[in-house]
Amino acid sequence: MTDNQLAAALGAWRRPDAGLARALADAVGDATLDGRLRVGSRLPAERRAAAALGVSRGTVVAALGILRDEGWVDTRRGSASTLRLPPAATTRIAPSSAIGEHGAIDLRRAVPAAPHASYQRAVLRAAERSGPVLAESGEAGPGLPELRSLLADRYTAEGLATRPEQILITSGARSALALLSAHLRPRAVAVEIPTYADPLAGFRASGTRLVGCRVTADGWDLDQLDGAFRTAAGGMAYLVPDFQNPTGALMPKAARRTVARLAERHRVTVVADETMRDLDLRDAPAPVQRIPGSLLIGSAAKTIWAGLRVGWVRGPAALVGELAHHPLCEPLSAAPTQQLVATELLRDLEPLLRDRRTALRRQRDHLSGLLAGDDRWRFAVPPGGLALWLRLTTERADLVATRARARGLELSAGPSFAADATHAHHLRLPYTPPISTLDRVATVLDLACGHRDPQGAG
Ligand SMILES: Cc1ncc(COP(=O)(O)O)c(C=O)c1O
């Protein structure tokens, strides 16, 4: 392509929220995705591209570095850079319900789509290896030894020495929590406000008292945490310390130590839900500590696919042994054939995670960019996870959600995430859909929210 074709395809690519190299790289990626730049075509030489775009050669070199790292260009030594589509861009990144292919865009659940090709290959490999499993009774027990070993090895590699006997496989993180709750039977549970809504419903259904402690994008309120643990003394705490749902907050190391101290002082069993832990979207990810002494629950729901229905508990071997004998263990376990599929996928998780993080980072930044600088809402760009947590400055979230629904966009309002039904002005906005759907999401939000559309649509 000529330098003029490049400049014309990119149009006005500079953005106030990003450096020149980042903005240029994003613009090249977007132009490739929607066909303005042809996959397989060669970018002009650096010096000519710089002149055509009105930037320094250093900016072009830096943008090419980003594009190369993210898989948008191939550069052979001494020759031009060729455009290509990175694997993440060629696979479906959100379920069709979240893209609006069946009508409304449904973002009440923040769920990425299955990695189709890898998943189908894993199913085939699992089927080929299913003979020994199919020869058994079908009882899952604590889980397939191979899967328990694989997960134990992952914890150990992260610095938390773990034996397979310390892992119990369940049908997802919610089953892991349900089993732990059924076994521990806490009188009261400390929970974050806001938090993942489903466990709240589970605790309420079993008559467990909920005690809240506030968490915002800025972190955990340690005074409230102290009060909550005091009230829940002898009971349990359900926390999501890593890229918390819905705030995206990451619990600092010092707060984790405080939680551990409070837990010991008030005899509270801490269950840390690590479902979001691998969705670290920071530019320079650093290792994330754990809350010392906590029981861990995990899931493949966000890193692979919610429909896989495989999760786990990591705790002391004695506790895992007791859980394995609980009457609910079998009904809450994952089907052995699903465990085989999970084993195949978890064995080589890193490439899938890399693609997922790249896609989510782009989508998070795109949606943040669309919503930035508008005084009808406030939000912090989260360091990880799947959603923006918007505080509306003028409107109630349920009204906005109703108007958005009338315009074909389903969202969850704040109170469903809050044990005390607060957060009436908050809205969770998942950035799981692709860029073109996020553009529609921002347009609907604009129309559903505030003075530009005083009558609303609902
Ligand atoms: C914090 C958290 N834990 C767990 C899950 C999913 O649990 P499961 O593995 O049961 O699908 C979600 C899904 O939204 C979540 O946000």
The ligand as a MOL file (V3000), in Angstrom:
LIG
                    3D

  0  0  0     0  0            999 V3000
M  V30 BEGIN CTAB
M  V30 COUNTS 16 16 0 0 0
M  V30 BEGIN ATOM
M  V30 1 C -16.7810 -13.6360 40.9760 0
M  V30 2 C -17.3870 -14.7220 40.1410 0
M  V30 3 N -17.2590 -15.9970 40.5230 0
M  V30 4 C -17.7740 -17.0110 39.7940 0
M  V30 5 C -18.4660 -16.7750 38.6220 0
M  V30 6 C -18.9940 -17.9200 37.7930 0
M  V30 7 O -19.1880 -19.0460 38.5440 0
M  V30 8 P -19.3800 -20.4690 37.8390 0
M  V30 9 O -18.0460 -21.0760 37.7350 0
M  V30 10 O -20.2700 -21.2010 38.7960 0
M  V30 11 O -20.0520 -20.2320 36.5280 0
M  V30 12 C -18.6590 -15.4580 38.2210 0
M  V30 13 C -19.4520 -15.1650 37.0120 0
M  V30 14 O -19.8960 -14.0720 36.7820 0
M  V30 15 C -18.0950 -14.4160 38.9860 0
M  V30 16 O -18.2340 -13.1380 38.6170 0
M  V30 END ATOM
M  V30 BEGIN BOND
M  V30 1 1 1 2
M  V30 2 1 2 3
M  V30 3 2 2 15
M  V30 4 2 3 4
M  V30 5 1 4 5
M  V30 6 1 5 6
M  V30 7 2 5 12
M  V30 8 1 6 7
M  V30 9 1 7 8
M  V30 10 2 8 9
M  V30 11 1 8 10
M  V30 12 1 8 11
M  V30 13 1 12 13
M  V30 14 1 12 15
M  V30 15 2 13 14
M  V30 16 1 15 16
M  V30 END BOND
M  V30 END CTAB
M  END
